[in-house]
């Protein structure tokens, strides 16, 4: 099954809803960063949330960044998404190994520890919008639920999940976001809360063969769900050698000359996708020429 996001409303547009299946993009991220199972789960959850929150953006050039910074061994995660369903991300520590939590599941909370969640929306204005809340559990879904309620004043329910195979590849991944619009009727809220008690986990629903559409139908049963659109989603990094060249030029002639004087090629890695870009001494010399007038004098 391809990765995709479905968008819907319910109860006469009193609820807006998103659901996604993201196994392929989470597996691609796992391969790119060689993450341990617990860090695959952590990064996969945040990537799934980022993909769904990204398609909430209105402008084609708008960007969303989700950052978790924690005191646990995982240290943190960064995810960036756009309005077209493209998402990328990386962990600060990829190889964390922890025992299972008391429920016998991957201990994402233990990997993150106490910390903060930041949501940064760059909508082409002079300054991006930044919202920040303390981590509530470190499990990510609950932390985003808290963020929406306190920072954006939008009562929400967020569900995120990643299920691993025995060989540590990704078996299932996906999630949902349900949000109440202002002045939602009490009867609608009560029915939604009742429906949510029927759902044990996102991955269990996916394991049973449910599609994102079917997951929303379950969550919004009795609330007249209406699907509006479907968008493909995927792990996408727009890095290339030309972009890396511009970044090297921006550091200025002095630092570039120091690299040249060492007489060895350098390797630059992209944090988001872990691609490697090599630059020979000759290439660095060309970049140094293009950097004329930049940097320290």
C-alpha positions in Angstrom: 0.0 0.0 0.0 1.2 3.5 -0.8 1.6 6.0 1.9 -1.1 8.6 2.0 -3.1 11.0 4.1 -6.9 11.3 4.0 -8.7 14.5 5.1 -12.3 14.6 6.3 -14.9 16.5 8.4 -17.6 15.2 10.6 -20.7 16.4 12.5 -21.4 19.2 10.0 -17.8 20.4 10.0 -17.7 20.6 13.8 -14.8 18.1 13.6 -11.9 18.1 11.2 -9.9 14.9 10.8 -6.8 13.5 9.3 -5.5 9.9 9.1 -2.4 8.5 7.4 -0.6 5.3 6.7 3.2 5.9 6.6 5.0 2.5 6.7 7.1 3.2 3.6 8.3 6.6 4.6 9.2 5.5 8.1 11.1 2.5 6.8 13.0 4.9 4.4 13.9 7.1 7.4 15.0 4.0 9.3 17.3 2.9 6.5 18.7 6.4 6.0 19.6 6.8 9.7 20.1 3.2 10.7 17.9 3.8 13.7 17.4 1.3 16.6 13.8 0.1 17.1 13.0 2.6 19.8 14.4 5.5 17.8 12.6 4.2 14.6 9.3 4.4 16.6 10.1 7.8 18.0 11.1 9.3 14.6 8.3 7.5 12.8 5.7 8.9 15.1 7.0 12.5 14.6 7.3 12.0 10.9 3.7 10.8 10.7 2.5 13.7 12.8 4.6 16.1 10.7 3.1 14.8 7.4 -0.5 15.3 8.7 0.3 18.7 10.2 2.1 19.8 7.0 -1.0 19.3 4.9 -2.8 21.7 7.2 -0.6 24.5 5.9 -2.3 26.7 3.3 0.6 28.0 1.2 2.6 25.8 -1.2 5.8 27.3 0.1 4.9 27.1 3.8 7.0 24.9 6.0 6.4 23.2 9.3 9.2 22.0 11.6 8.6 19.9 14.7 11.4 19.6 17.2 11.7 17.6 20.4 14.6 18.2 22.7 14.8 15.8 25.7 17.0 14.8 28.5 16.8 11.1 27.7 19.4 9.1 25.8 17.6 9.8 22.5 18.2 13.6 23.1 15.7 14.7 20.4 14.2 14.7 17.0 13.7 17.2 14.2 11.1 16.8 11.4 10.2 19.2 8.6 7.1 18.9 6.4 5.5 20.9 3.6 1.9 21.3 2.4 2.3 18.7 -0.3 2.7 15.8 2.1 6.5 15.6 1.8 8.4 15.1 5.1 11.9 14.5 6.3 13.6 14.2 9.7 16.5 12.9 11.8 17.2 11.8 15.3 20.0 13.4 17.4 20.9 9.9 18.6 20.1 7.0 16.3 21.3 3.9 18.1 19.6 4.1 21.5 18.7 0.7 23.0 16.3 0.5 25.9 14.3 -2.3 27.6 10.6 -2.5 26.8 8.3 -0.3 28.9 5.9 -1.9 31.5 3.3 -2.5 28.8 5.9 -4.5 26.8 6.2 -1.9 24.1 9.1 0.3 22.8 10.0 2.8 25.4 9.8 6.0 23.4 9.0 8.0 26.5 12.2 6.7 28.2 14.3 7.6 25.1 13.0 11.2 25.0 12.8 11.9 28.8 11.7 15.3 30.1 12.0 18.1 27.6 10.2 20.4 25.2 8.2 20.2 22.0 8.5 23.1 19.5 6.3 23.7 16.5 7.7 26.2 14.0 5.6 27.4 11.1 7.4 29.3 8.4 4.7 31.0 6.2 6.9 33.5 4.4 6.4 36.2 7.0 9.2 38.2 8.5 9.3 35.9 11.5 8.1 32.3 11.7 5.4 31.3 14.2 6.9 29.3 17.1 4.9 27.5 19.8 6.6 25.5 22.5 5.2 23.3 25.3 6.8 20.9 27.8 6.7 17.2 27.0 3.9 15.6 28.9 4.8 11.9 28.4 7.5 11.8 25.7 5.3 9.4 23.8 4.7 12.2 21.1 1.0 11.7 20.4 0.0 12.9 23.9 2.6 15.7 23.7 1.0 17.0 20.5 -2.5 16.7 22.0 -1.3 18.9 24.8 0.4 21.3 22.4 -2.8 21.8 20.3 -4.9 22.4 23.4 -2.6 24.8 25.1 -0.6 26.6 22.4 -3.3 26.7 19.7 -6.4 26.4 21.8 -7.7 23.6 19.6 -9.0 20.6 21.5 -7.6 17.6 19.7 -6.9 13.9 19.9 -3.7 12.6 18.3 -2.9 8.9 17.7 0.5 7.8 16.4 2.0 4.3 16.0 5.0 2.4 14.6 5.1 -1.4 14.7 8.4 -3.2 14.1 9.1 -6.6 12.5 11.4 -9.1 14.2 14.2 -8.1 11.8 13.7 -4.5 13.0 12.2 -3.2 9.7 8.9 -1.3 9.9 5.8 -3.4 9.7 3.1 -0.8 10.2 3.1 3.0 10.8 0.4 5.6 10.8 -1.7 8.0 12.8 -4.7 10.3 13.1 -5.5 13.8 14.3 -9.0 14.8 15.3 -9.8 18.4 16.1 -12.9 20.1 17.5 -13.9 23.4 15.9 -15.2 26.3 18.1 -18.6 25.8 19.6 -18.7 22.1 19.0 -21.9 20.7 20.5 -21.6 18.7 23.8 -23.4 15.7 22.2 -20.8 15.6 19.4 -18.0 15.7 22.0 -19.6 12.9 24.0 -20.0 10.7 21.0 -16.4 11.3 19.9 -15.1 10.5 23.4 -17.1 7.3 23.4 -15.7 6.3 20.0 -12.1 6.9 21.1 -12.5 4.4 23.9 -13.0 1.7 21.3 -9.6 2.2 19.7 -6.6 0.4 21.4 -3.9 1.6 19.0 -3.3 2.9 15.5 -1.0 0.0 14.6 -3.6 -2.6 15.8 -6.1 -1.1 13.4 -3.6 -1.1 10.6 -2.6 -4.7 11.4 -6.3 -5.7 10.9 -6.2 -4.2 7.4 -7.9 -0.9 8.1 -7.2 1.9 5.7 -6.9 5.5 6.8 -10.5 6.0 5.6 -11.7 3.1 7.6 -9.9 4.3 10.7 -11.7 7.6 10.5 -15.0 5.9 9.9 -14.4 4.0 13.2 -13.3 7.1 15.1 -16.1 9.2 13.7 -18.9 6.6 13.7 -22.3 8.2 14.1 -20.9 11.6 13.3 -21.6 11.8 9.5 -18.0 11.7 8.3 -17.4 13.4 4.9 -14.0 12.8 3.1 -12.6 15.8 1.3 -9.4 14.7 -0.3 -6.5 12.2 -0.3 -2.8 13.2 -0.6 0.2 11.0 -1.2 2.9 11.4 1.5 6.5 10.3 1.5 10.0 10.8 2.8 11.5 13.6 0.7 14.8 15.5 1.1 15.5 18.3 -1.4 19.3 18.3 -0.7 21.7 18.2 -3.7 25.3 19.1 -4.4 24.4 22.5 -5.6 22.7 23.4 -2.3 25.7 22.1 -0.3 28.0 24.2 -2.5 26.0 27.3 -1.6 26.2 26.4 2.1 30.0 26.0 1.8 30.3 29.3 0.0 28.3 31.0 2.8 30.9 30.1 5.4 33.4 32.5 3.7 36.8 32.4 2.1 38.8 32.1 5.3 37.3 28.8 6.4 37.3 27.4 2.9 41.0 28.3 2.5 41.7 26.4 5.7 40.1 23.3 4.2 42.1 23.8 1.0 45.4 24.1 3.0 44.8 20.8 4.6 45.1 19.3 1.1 42.3 16.6 1.5 38.9 16.2 0.1 36.0 16.9 2.5 32.8 15.1 3.0 29.5 16.9 3.9 26.6 14.9 5.2 22.9 15.9 5.0 21.4 15.5 8.5 17.9 14.8 7.1 18.7 12.0 4.7 22.3 11.1 5.5 23.5 11.5 1.9 27.2 12.2 1.5 28.7 14.8 -0.7 32.4 14.8 -1.5 34.4 17.9 -2.5 37.9 17.7 -3.9 40.6 20.3 -3.1 40.1 21.6 -6.7 36.3 22.0 -6.1 37.0 23.8 -2.8 39.3 26.1 -4.7 36.5 27.0 -7.2 34.1 27.6 -4.3 36.6 29.8 -2.6 36.8 31.9 -5.7 33.1 32.2 -5.8 33.1 33.2 -2.1 35.3 36.3 -2.9 34.3 39.1 -0.7 32.4 36.9 1.8 33.5 36.0 5.3 36.2 37.6 7.3 38.7 40.0 5.8 
